[in-house]
Amino acid sequence: MTSKEKILQALEALCARREYCTSDIYRKVLERCEGDTVMAGEILESLKADRFVDDARYSAAFAREKASLTGWGPVKIKFALKAKGIGEEDIAAALEEVEPQAAAGKLEKLMRAKWKSLEGDPQARLKLIRFALSRGYEYSAVEPLTDMISHNG
């Protein structure tokens, strides 16, 4: 078995355990190929052809996980996927996978918890808005919740 086949097998096993995007796996391939870009390109193409690496599948899993577990909004998810070199179509499709009601519920829960920690702060409302925006939610989603939470506690 050649070193190329060994590297390919090792990376197939790695990809079978969890999702990787093209840019993440390319760095791993290049490292294992000791900088041989030709061999790395061939291995990467083989991984993509056999669907061990699929940016659309990765993007969807990433968006679901970040929205449901981490509480990220669509803006932050989009920027993170762009930073990984994911295409616009895959990003749009991934954001479609996020359940809007669940995301809104997660945002409200995060904001209520933050509001409790800001009790008595004269700039609490501003800090609450800034917090929600930093989580990647759009102002149009944040502002009505801010009003509701700041008036009702």
Secondary structure, DSSP 8 states (H G I E B T S, - for coil): --HHHHHHHHHHHHHHHS---HHHHHHHHHHHTTT-HHHHHHHHHHHHHTTSS-HHHHHHHHHHHIIIII---HHHHHHHHHHTT--HHHHHHHHHTS-HHHHHHHHHHHHHHHHHHTTT-TTHHHHHHHHHHHTT--HHHHHHHHHHHHHH-
